[in-house]
């Protein structure tokens, strides 16, 4: 699958997607230092690296929507299967004090680019706080209006091979699907034992006096009032720009600290990069300022998490995985339709069989879903009774979904509070796309 990444940063998401089996055909960012690092690590001729005119510098002023729409002809010519990216998130994060500003507008611009180009798949990552923002609610409605089913998940990276308890909002979308179509696939791949610092870095830190020989700790600057002396047998907290700083005189000892913070070493920037999933061979020579490097490392999506999401996408795209029948659907069959015992189990089994014939797809358009089932390879060879059962259970599943659906949840005009007069209508966007294509 060919993927274009917008807001690629130092390459954490691209690294994970490449490891999963994706072909990165183009990457864009607003920040020249990040592009320099990306270029050193993704030197493939097919990769087009280009700064976007949306920000003038890392903390610059955002441009208008037309800047991003300028990419449309370029991206359309690349035979793109997926657009991925992590729009700048500082305006949504706790560190950014949850003040929406110009960088929040990038989330809207990202959604508009997708709505115009219409790749089959989309992937976005951000801080978990983004779901409470007006910008995301607006962007979500644009994506729904564009025909995308959305799986919205808050994932803990430590369950996906990352030695860090970093929680991220992950969005995966696919044209024509129902919402939540990929959530179960990522749930079943989650590692039960969380990855910890020792798993990634080995015996770093020091052994505090009075503890067992196996105990080792390091210091990581916490948020106000938090614990700074941490065990390597746990995932580290979310890495931020200042995570490698040593304890200062202002640090207030925490009741769970196993040693005086002033005597405990912090992790190096190289170790923090590895905890974000970057290999030791990753080239950082293109960074001229230490602060810039620290920001890049902190802002990256951990590569193993990106890889896990990417593998789930590829497996579903190939029809190798099938969504698990929802517990709520089975309960609805029992309580509303009155199915019990063997009949109930048969309905669940037939739904799984139907989804396998559809190669894992769960379509929003139930009529199209029935048509695809009729045309699916192997369907015609089944007995008439089995064919009837499969069609019937798909209809039941569609009926159940309809009973849960709110009227027009994706309408661009159903929430005046979150509607921005600066954002054009989708019709205007499409007209602009057509004008670009004609010219």
C-alpha positions as CSV (number, residue, x, y, z in Angstrom):
1,X,0.0,0.0,0.0
2,X,1.2,3.5,-0.9
3,X,1.1,6.1,1.8
4,X,1.6,9.8,2.0
5,X,2.5,11.3,5.4
6,X,1.6,14.9,6.3
7,X,3.4,16.4,9.3
8,X,6.0,13.6,9.2
9,X,8.3,15.1,11.9
10,X,11.5,13.1,12.4
11,X,9.9,9.9,11.0
12,X,8.5,7.8,13.9
13,X,5.2,7.1,12.1
14,X,6.9,6.5,8.8
15,X,9.4,4.1,10.4
16,X,6.6,2.1,11.9
17,X,4.5,2.0,8.7
18,X,7.6,1.0,6.7
19,X,8.3,-1.8,9.1
20,X,4.7,-2.9,8.8
21,X,5.1,-3.2,5.0
22,X,3.8,0.2,3.7
23,X,5.5,2.1,0.8
24,X,6.1,5.7,1.8
25,X,5.8,7.7,-1.5
26,X,5.8,11.2,-0.1
27,X,6.3,13.1,3.1
28,X,5.6,16.7,4.1
29,X,6.3,18.8,7.1
30,X,6.3,22.5,8.1
31,X,9.6,22.3,10.0
32,X,12.9,22.3,8.1
33,X,15.0,20.7,10.9
34,X,12.6,17.7,11.1
35,X,12.7,17.3,7.3
36,X,16.5,17.2,7.5
37,X,16.4,14.3,9.9
38,X,13.7,12.6,7.9
39,X,15.7,12.9,4.7
40,X,18.8,11.4,6.3
41,X,16.8,8.3,7.4
42,X,14.5,7.9,4.4
43,X,16.8,8.4,1.4
44,X,14.7,6.5,-1.1
45,X,14.3,8.1,-4.4
46,X,10.6,7.6,-4.4
47,X,10.2,9.7,-1.3
48,X,9.4,13.3,-1.9
49,X,10.3,15.5,1.0
50,X,8.9,19.0,1.0
51,X,8.2,21.7,3.5
52,X,4.6,22.9,3.7
53,X,3.9,26.6,3.6
54,X,1.5,26.2,6.6
55,X,3.9,27.3,9.3
56,X,6.7,29.8,9.1
57,X,9.1,28.0,11.5
58,X,8.3,25.7,14.3
59,X,6.2,28.2,16.2
60,X,5.1,30.3,13.2
61,X,1.7,31.4,12.1
62,X,-0.5,29.0,10.3
63,X,-1.4,29.7,6.7
64,X,-4.8,29.4,5.1
65,X,-6.6,26.3,3.8
66,X,-5.5,27.1,0.3
67,X,-1.9,26.3,1.1
68,X,-2.7,22.7,1.9
69,X,-5.0,22.3,-1.0
70,X,-2.1,23.2,-3.2
71,X,-0.9,19.6,-2.5
72,X,-4.0,18.1,-4.0
73,X,-2.8,17.7,-7.6
74,X,0.5,16.3,-6.4
75,X,-1.0,13.7,-4.1
76,X,-3.7,12.7,-6.6
77,X,-0.9,11.7,-9.1
78,X,0.8,9.3,-6.6
79,X,-1.7,6.5,-6.6
80,X,-2.1,6.9,-2.8
81,X,-3.9,4.2,-0.8
82,X,-3.6,6.0,2.5
83,X,-2.9,9.5,3.9
84,X,-1.4,9.5,7.4
85,X,-0.2,12.1,9.7
86,X,0.0,13.7,13.1
87,X,-1.1,17.3,12.9
88,X,0.6,19.6,15.5
89,X,-0.9,18.9,18.9
90,X,0.5,21.4,21.3
91,X,-2.8,23.4,21.3
92,X,-4.6,20.3,22.6
93,X,-2.1,18.9,25.0
94,X,-1.8,19.6,28.7
95,X,1.6,21.1,28.1
96,X,-0.2,23.4,25.6
97,X,-2.8,24.3,28.3
98,X,-5.6,23.1,25.9
99,X,-5.8,26.5,24.2
100,X,-6.9,26.0,20.6
101,X,-5.1,28.1,18.1
102,X,-3.4,28.1,14.7
103,X,-1.9,24.6,15.1
104,X,-5.4,23.2,15.9
105,X,-6.4,24.5,12.5
106,X,-4.0,22.0,11.0
107,X,-6.3,19.2,12.1
108,X,-9.1,20.8,10.1
109,X,-6.8,21.2,7.1
110,X,-5.7,17.6,7.4
111,X,-9.3,16.5,7.2
112,X,-10.0,18.7,4.2
113,X,-7.1,17.3,2.3
114,X,-8.4,13.8,2.9
115,X,-12.0,14.7,1.9
116,X,-10.7,16.1,-1.4
117,X,-8.1,13.4,-2.3
118,X,-10.3,10.5,-0.9
119,X,-7.8,7.8,-0.3
120,X,-9.3,4.4,0.7
121,X,-7.5,4.6,4.1
122,X,-6.6,7.3,6.6
123,X,-4.5,7.3,9.8
124,X,-4.1,10.1,12.2
125,X,-2.5,10.3,15.7
126,X,-2.7,13.0,18.3
127,X,-2.9,13.6,22.0
128,X,-5.9,12.1,23.7
129,X,-7.2,15.6,24.6
130,X,-7.9,16.3,20.9
131,X,-11.2,14.5,21.1
132,X,-12.5,17.3,23.4
133,X,-11.6,20.0,20.9
134,X,-13.9,21.9,18.6
135,X,-11.3,21.5,15.8
136,X,-11.5,17.7,16.0
137,X,-15.3,17.7,16.2
138,X,-15.4,19.8,13.1
139,X,-12.7,17.6,11.3
140,X,-14.6,14.5,12.3
141,X,-17.8,15.7,10.6
142,X,-15.8,16.6,7.5
143,X,-14.5,13.0,7.4
144,X,-17.9,11.5,8.0
145,X,-19.4,13.7,5.3
146,X,-16.6,12.4,3.0
147,X,-17.9,8.8,3.5
148,X,-15.3,7.4,6.0
149,X,-16.0,4.9,8.7
150,X,-13.9,5.9,11.7
151,X,-12.2,3.8,14.4
152,X,-11.3,6.1,17.2
153,X,-9.0,4.6,19.8
154,X,-7.0,5.8,22.8
155,X,-4.1,3.4,22.9
156,X,-1.4,2.9,25.5
157,X,1.9,2.4,23.7
158,X,3.3,0.1,26.4
159,X,0.8,-2.6,25.2
160,X,2.4,-2.4,21.7
161,X,6.1,-2.9,22.3
162,X,7.0,0.6,23.6
163,X,8.7,1.0,27.0
164,X,6.6,4.0,27.7
165,X,3.1,4.6,29.1
166,X,2.3,7.0,26.3
167,X,-1.4,7.3,25.6
168,X,-2.3,8.5,22.1
169,X,-5.4,9.1,20.2
170,X,-5.3,6.9,17.0
171,X,-7.8,7.4,14.2
172,X,-8.1,4.8,11.4
173,X,-10.6,5.5,8.6
174,X,-11.7,3.6,5.5
175,X,-14.1,4.6,2.8
176,X,-17.6,3.0,3.1
177,X,-17.0,1.3,6.5
178,X,-19.0,1.7,9.7
179,X,-17.5,3.4,12.7
180,X,-15.4,1.2,15.0
181,X,-14.6,-1.3,12.2
182,X,-10.9,-1.9,13.2
183,X,-11.1,-1.5,17.0
184,X,-11.4,-5.2,17.8
185,X,-8.4,-6.0,15.6
186,X,-6.1,-3.7,17.6
187,X,-7.6,-4.9,20.9
188,X,-6.7,-8.6,20.2
189,X,-3.1,-7.7,19.3
190,X,-2.5,-5.9,22.5
191,X,0.3,-7.3,24.7
192,X,-1.0,-8.3,28.1
193,X,2.4,-7.7,29.9
194,X,3.3,-4.1,29.3
195,X,6.7,-3.3,27.9
196,X,9.0,-1.6,30.4
197,X,12.2,0.4,30.4
198,X,14.4,-2.6,31.1
199,X,12.9,-4.5,28.1
200,X,14.2,-1.7,25.8
201,X,17.3,-0.3,27.5
202,X,18.6,-3.1,29.8
203,X,20.1,-2.3,33.2
204,X,20.2,1.5,33.0
205,X,20.1,3.7,36.0
206,X,21.5,2.9,39.5
207,X,20.8,0.4,42.2
208,X,19.6,2.3,45.3
209,X,21.1,1.3,48.6
210,X,18.9,-0.9,50.8
211,X,17.1,-2.5,47.8
212,X,17.6,-5.8,46.0
213,X,20.4,-6.1,43.5
214,X,17.9,-6.3,40.6
215,X,16.3,-2.9,41.5
216,X,17.4,-0.1,39.3
217,X,16.0,3.5,39.1
218,X,16.4,6.6,36.9
219,X,15.1,10.1,37.1
220,X,12.6,11.6,34.8
221,X,11.2,15.1,35.3
222,X,7.6,14.8,36.3
223,X,4.6,17.1,36.0
224,X,4.0,19.2,39.1
225,X,3.9,17.0,42.2
226,X,4.6,13.8,40.4
227,X,7.1,11.1,41.1
228,X,10.5,11.6,39.5
229,X,12.5,8.6,40.6
230,X,11.2,5.7,38.5
231,X,11.8,1.9,38.4
232,X,13.1,0.5,35.1
233,X,10.7,-2.4,35.6
234,X,7.8,-0.2,34.7
235,X,7.0,1.8,31.5
236,X,8.4,5.3,31.7
237,X,6.0,8.2,31.7
238,X,5.1,10.1,28.5
239,X,8.3,11.6,27.1
240,X,8.3,15.3,26.8
241,X,11.0,17.8,25.7
242,X,12.4,18.2,29.2
243,X,12.4,14.5,30.2
244,X,16.2,14.1,30.1
245,X,16.8,17.0,32.6
246,X,18.3,16.2,36.0
247,X,16.5,16.9,39.2
248,X,16.7,20.5,40.4
249,X,16.6,21.9,43.9
250,X,12.9,22.7,43.4
251,X,12.0,19.0,43.0
252,X,9.7,17.9,45.8
253,X,10.6,14.3,47.0
254,X,7.8,11.9,46.3
255,X,6.8,9.3,48.9
256,X,7.6,6.4,46.4
257,X,11.1,7.6,45.5
258,X,13.6,4.8,46.3
259,X,16.6,7.2,46.3
260,X,17.3,10.9,46.6
261,X,16.5,12.4,43.2
262,X,19.8,14.4,43.1
263,X,21.8,11.2,43.1
264,X,19.8,9.5,40.4
265,X,20.8,9.9,36.8
266,X,18.4,10.9,34.1
267,X,18.1,9.1,30.8
268,X,20.2,10.4,27.9
269,X,18.5,11.7,24.7
270,X,19.7,8.6,22.9
271,X,17.9,6.4,25.4
272,X,14.8,8.5,25.2
273,X,14.9,8.1,21.4
274,X,15.1,4.3,21.8
275,X,12.1,4.5,24.1
276,X,10.2,6.2,21.3
277,X,11.1,3.3,19.0
278,X,14.0,4.9,17.1
279,X,16.9,2.4,16.6
280,X,20.4,3.2,17.7
281,X,21.3,3.7,14.1
282,X,18.9,6.5,13.6
283,X,20.7,9.6,12.2
284,X,20.2,12.8,14.1
285,X,23.2,14.7,12.6
286,X,20.8,17.0,10.7
287,X,19.7,18.7,14.0
288,X,21.7,21.8,14.8
289,X,20.0,22.7,18.1
290,X,19.7,20.4,21.1
291,X,16.3,21.8,21.9
292,X,15.1,21.0,18.4
293,X,16.3,17.4,18.7
294,X,14.5,17.0,22.1
295,X,11.3,18.4,20.6
296,X,11.5,16.0,17.7
297,X,12.0,13.0,20.0
298,X,9.1,14.0,22.3
299,X,6.7,14.7,19.5
300,X,7.2,11.5,17.6
301,X,4.7,8.7,17.4
302,X,6.5,5.6,18.8
303,X,7.4,3.5,15.9
304,X,6.3,0.2,17.3
305,X,2.8,1.6,18.0
306,X,2.6,2.9,14.4
307,X,3.8,-0.5,13.2
308,X,1.1,-2.3,15.2
309,X,-1.6,0.0,13.7
310,X,-0.1,-0.4,10.3
311,X,-0.1,-4.2,10.5
312,X,-3.8,-4.2,11.5
313,X,-4.6,-2.0,8.5
314,X,-2.7,-4.1,6.1
315,X,-4.3,-7.3,7.4
316,X,-7.8,-6.0,7.1
317,X,-7.0,-4.5,3.6
318,X,-6.0,-8.0,2.5
319,X,-9.0,-9.6,4.1
320,X,-6.9,-11.6,6.5
321,X,-8.8,-10.5,9.6
322,X,-12.5,-10.4,10.4
323,X,-14.1,-8.2,13.1
324,X,-15.4,-10.1,16.1
325,X,-19.2,-10.0,16.6
326,X,-19.9,-7.4,19.1
327,X,-21.2,-8.4,22.6
328,X,-23.8,-5.7,22.3
329,X,-25.1,-7.2,19.1
330,X,-25.3,-10.7,20.6
331,X,-27.2,-9.2,23.6
332,X,-29.5,-7.4,21.2
333,X,-30.3,-10.6,19.3
334,X,-31.2,-12.2,22.7
335,X,-33.1,-9.4,24.3
336,X,-34.8,-7.7,21.4
337,X,-35.1,-10.6,18.8
338,X,-35.6,-13.4,21.3
339,X,-32.9,-15.7,20.0
340,X,-31.4,-18.1,22.6
341,X,-29.2,-21.2,22.8
342,X,-28.2,-22.9,19.6
343,X,-30.0,-20.4,17.4
344,X,-28.2,-17.5,19.0
345,X,-24.8,-19.2,18.6
346,X,-25.6,-20.0,15.0
347,X,-26.4,-16.3,14.3
348,X,-23.0,-15.2,15.7
349,X,-21.2,-18.0,13.7
350,X,-23.0,-17.0,10.5
351,X,-22.1,-13.4,11.0
352,X,-18.4,-14.3,11.3
353,X,-18.8,-16.4,8.1
354,X,-20.4,-13.6,6.2
355,X,-17.7,-11.1,7.3
356,X,-15.0,-13.6,6.1
357,X,-16.6,-13.7,2.7
358,X,-16.6,-9.9,2.7
359,X,-12.9,-10.0,3.6
360,X,-13.6,-8.3,6.9
361,X,-15.6,-5.4,5.6
362,X,-18.5,-3.9,7.5
363,X,-20.2,-1.5,5.1
364,X,-22.2,1.5,6.1
365,X,-24.4,1.0,3.0
366,X,-26.4,-2.2,3.9
367,X,-27.7,-2.6,0.4
368,X,-24.2,-2.5,-1.1
369,X,-23.1,-4.9,1.6
370,X,-25.7,-7.4,0.5
371,X,-24.6,-7.0,-3.1
372,X,-21.0,-7.6,-2.2
373,X,-22.0,-10.7,-0.3
374,X,-23.9,-12.1,-3.4
375,X,-20.8,-11.5,-5.5
376,X,-18.2,-12.8,-3.0
377,X,-16.0,-15.6,-4.1
378,X,-17.4,-18.9,-2.8
379,X,-20.9,-17.6,-1.9
380,X,-22.6,-19.2,-4.9
381,X,-21.3,-22.6,-4.0
382,X,-23.0,-22.6,-0.6
383,X,-26.4,-24.2,-0.1
384,X,-29.5,-22.1,-0.5
385,X,-30.2,-22.2,3.2
386,X,-26.7,-21.1,4.2
387,X,-26.9,-18.2,1.7
388,X,-30.2,-17.2,3.1
389,X,-28.8,-17.3,6.7
390,X,-25.8,-15.2,5.8
391,X,-27.9,-12.5,4.1
392,X,-30.3,-12.5,7.0
393,X,-27.7,-12.1,9.7
394,X,-26.1,-9.2,7.8
395,X,-29.5,-7.6,7.6
396,X,-29.9,-8.1,11.4
397,X,-26.5,-6.5,12.0
398,X,-27.5,-3.5,9.9
399,X,-30.7,-3.2,11.8
400,X,-28.9,-3.3,15.1
401,X,-26.4,-0.6,13.9
402,X,-29.3,1.6,12.7
403,X,-30.9,1.3,16.2
404,X,-27.8,2.8,17.7
405,X,-27.3,5.6,15.2
406,X,-28.0,9.2,16.1
407,X,-29.6,11.3,13.3
408,X,-27.0,12.8,11.0
409,X,-24.1,12.7,13.5
410,X,-21.7,13.9,10.8
411,X,-23.7,17.0,9.7
412,X,-21.5,20.0,9.1
413,X,-24.2,22.3,10.3
414,X,-25.6,20.5,13.4
415,X,-23.4,22.3,15.9
416,X,-23.3,26.0,15.6
417,X,-20.9,26.3,18.5
418,X,-18.2,24.3,16.6
419,X,-18.9,25.7,13.1
420,X,-16.1,28.1,12.0
421,X,-17.0,30.8,9.4
422,X,-13.3,30.5,8.2
423,X,-13.8,26.9,7.0
424,X,-15.5,26.6,3.6
425,X,-18.3,24.1,3.0
426,X,-17.4,20.7,1.6
427,X,-19.2,21.7,-1.6
428,X,-16.9,24.7,-1.9
429,X,-13.9,22.4,-1.3
430,X,-15.0,20.0,-4.0
431,X,-15.6,22.9,-6.4
432,X,-12.0,24.1,-5.8
433,X,-10.7,20.6,-6.3
434,X,-12.5,20.4,-9.7
435,X,-11.1,23.8,-10.7
436,X,-7.6,22.6,-9.9
437,X,-8.1,19.4,-11.9
438,X,-9.4,21.3,-14.9
439,X,-6.5,23.8,-14.8
